[in-house]
């Protein structure tokens, strides 16, 4: 029975160790998510709020503020989850300590009883008398083995007490550390909640301003969407013309697919195999508008369409090619802004809203190569790259292709 208790103690220690590894992995994931969101808030502040201009309208300001509020809310939620996980760990530790302490008390009592009984019969003389009173050699041999096993068991029990005492000490130390961690998180959460309340008050003021000029803002949004559709149509035409040109000497001249050389087919296959792993077209950036149809971030009832990802970045930043390819075309936009189209077999990536260029039509480019400097809007103070991805004439969601950050 006592041997079973000893085995059970070691089993519990092993079980706690495995649970600790599993919990450490989950805790690490929560910490990583929290740190990622913390960095995201820093990016929002740096890329959207560092430059404040008097000309910046309330709609732009509200859009930026919404981005900050959403990111900060996600950050607070991640803190809550991590704090809840720590609370669960603290309770588990407290239960383990209570259970192990009871077991340790019982072990010490058993050990003390055994020592007392042993003391009463441990003299050399009593051991000798015990052996000498054997009725046969075989019985004497068995008694010798019994005394050896008894001594060994006592030693094991002593080791068990030391081991279990050490486990309890480590759990107590861990408990104290987790409580300190939780206290720190709660403090950060309180600070973040105060900040988000300030942001929400500012949002209320901006919403009030926007309502006064709502018709004007809707008109501006529609004009901007019209311009975006025009640019998208121009890019579509460039791609269709390139497809037609590649099929000029083929029987099926009306094909909607590129006629690719073996080398171009290999490049396209390699590009496709890197889906979800392509590097970002900017060194540091923040997605401020997603791909496709979506509700306007600030005006209810208004739907907008984005042909690609709108990525805010630092002033003076450059756009880089996400893969090896060839400059298919350079498109000049309104206000002297430019777009570079890079062909990767039957895939096309477009880098829209460039101020200056570092490549020419027909140039071969490699992954990470600088294509040009991104335009900074003097009114809003924002530096935004519009990154578009096509397969033939079909637009793709760039989020599915870029490396997750």
Buried (B, 14 or more C-beta within 10 A) or exposed (E): EEEEBBEEBEEBBEEBEEEBEEBEEEBEEBBEBBEEBBEBBEBBEBBBBEBEBEEBBBBBBBBBBBBBBEBBBBBBBBBEEBBEBBEEBBEBBEEBBEEBBEBBEEBBEBBEEBBEEEEEEEEEEEBEEBBEEBEEEEEBEEBBEEBEEEEEBBEEBBEBBEBBBEBBEEBBEBBEEBBEBBEEBBEBBEEBEEBBEEBEEBBEEBEEBBEEBBEEBBEEBEEEBEEBEEBBEBBBEBBEEBBBEBBEEEEEEEBEEBBBEEEBEEBBEEBBEBEEEBBBBBEBBBBBBBBEEEEBBBBEEBEBEBBBBBBBBBEEBBBBBBBBBBBBBBBEBEEEBBBBBBBBBBBBBBBBBBBEBBBEEEBEBEEEBEBBBBBBBEEBBBBBBBBBBBBBBEBBEBBEBBEEE
